[in-house]
Amino acid sequence: MSKRDNLGEFEQLALLAVMRLGDDAYGARIQEELDGRVARSASISAIYITLTRLEGKGLVSSWMGEPTEVRGGKARRYFKVEPAGLAALHDARSRLLSMWEGLESRVSPESVALRGE
């Protein structure tokens, strides 16, 4: 993966939300998952812009579901994480864990409180 392919935090969160939701991964559900699980409010447009960018990188794919009466005959756009997306998440997690290694005690809430930060 090249430097420009490194995932940002929101991209990682979006990919993880899609994975968690499985066959039910569409914009509004992804938005609810992010808000409910990590208290991250994001506009629906920010979510779709991010997912479209990830799709352009080949990390997710999307398809249109069947039109539903509940949505006035509109179809939902569903997403799934592709193998390249899984690899990108794994790489991002590995890099982050490598940087955390040995620092847990230095950044614990107790140690921060002792330093008065």
C-alpha positions in Angstrom: 0.0 0.0 0.0 1.4 3.4 -1.0 1.5 6.4 1.3 -1.4 8.0 -0.4 -3.5 4.8 0.3 -3.0 5.1 4.1 -6.4 5.2 5.8 -7.5 8.2 7.8 -9.4 7.7 11.1 -12.8 8.4 9.6 -12.1 6.0 6.7 -11.2 3.3 9.2 -14.3 3.9 11.2 -16.5 3.8 8.0 -14.9 0.5 6.9 -15.4 -1.0 10.4 -19.0 0.1 10.5 -19.7 -1.5 7.1 -18.1 -4.7 8.3 -20.2 -4.7 11.5 -23.4 -4.1 9.6 -22.9 -6.8 7.0 -25.8 -7.0 4.6 -27.4 -4.0 6.3 -24.7 -1.5 5.5 -26.3 1.5 3.9 -25.8 5.2 4.6 -28.3 5.8 7.5 -27.4 2.6 9.3 -23.7 3.4 9.0 -24.4 6.9 10.4 -26.3 5.3 13.3 -23.5 2.8 13.9 -20.8 5.5 14.1 -22.9 7.7 16.4 -24.0 4.9 18.7 -20.7 3.0 18.9 -18.0 5.7 18.9 -20.2 8.9 19.5 -19.0 10.2 16.1 -21.6 12.4 14.5 -21.2 12.6 10.8 -23.5 14.0 8.1 -24.9 11.5 5.6 -23.1 13.4 2.9 -19.7 13.0 4.7 -20.4 9.3 4.9 -21.2 8.9 1.2 -18.3 11.0 0.1 -16.0 8.8 2.2 -17.5 5.6 0.9 -17.3 6.8 -2.7 -13.6 7.6 -2.2 -13.0 4.2 -0.6 -14.9 2.6 -3.5 -12.6 4.5 -6.0 -9.6 2.9 -4.2 -11.2 -0.5 -4.5 -11.6 -0.9 -0.7 -15.4 -1.2 -0.8 -18.0 -2.0 -3.4 -21.6 -0.9 -3.6 -24.9 -1.9 -5.2 -28.4 -0.6 -5.3 -31.0 -2.6 -3.4 -34.7 -2.9 -4.4 -36.9 0.1 -4.2 -39.0 0.3 -1.0 -42.3 1.8 -0.2 -41.0 3.2 3.0 -38.5 5.3 1.0 -41.2 6.4 -1.5 -40.0 3.9 -4.1 -36.3 4.8 -3.8 -33.6 2.1 -3.5 -30.9 2.1 -0.9 -27.2 1.9 -1.8 -25.5 -0.9 0.1 -21.8 -1.3 0.7 -19.4 -4.2 1.5 -15.7 -4.2 2.4 -13.6 -5.8 -0.3 -10.4 -7.9 0.4 -8.3 -4.9 -0.3 -10.2 -3.0 2.4 -9.6 -5.7 4.9 -5.9 -5.6 4.1 -5.9 -1.8 4.4 -7.6 -2.0 7.8 -5.1 -4.7 9.0 -2.2 -2.5 7.9 -3.6 0.5 9.7 -4.2 -1.4 12.9 -0.7 -2.9 12.8 0.9 0.5 12.3 -1.1 2.0 15.2 -0.4 -0.9 17.5 3.3 -0.7 16.7 3.3 3.0 17.8 1.4 2.2 21.0 3.8 -0.6 22.0 5.4 0.3 25.3 3.5 3.5 25.8 0.3 2.3 27.5 1.5 3.2 31.0 2.7 6.6 29.9 -0.7 7.6 28.5 -3.1 5.9 31.0 -5.6 8.2 32.6 -3.8 7.8 35.9 -0.4 8.9 34.5 -1.9 11.9 32.8 -3.6 13.0 36.0 -0.3 12.6 37.9 1.4 14.9 35.4 -1.4 17.5 35.7 -2.3 17.3 32.0 
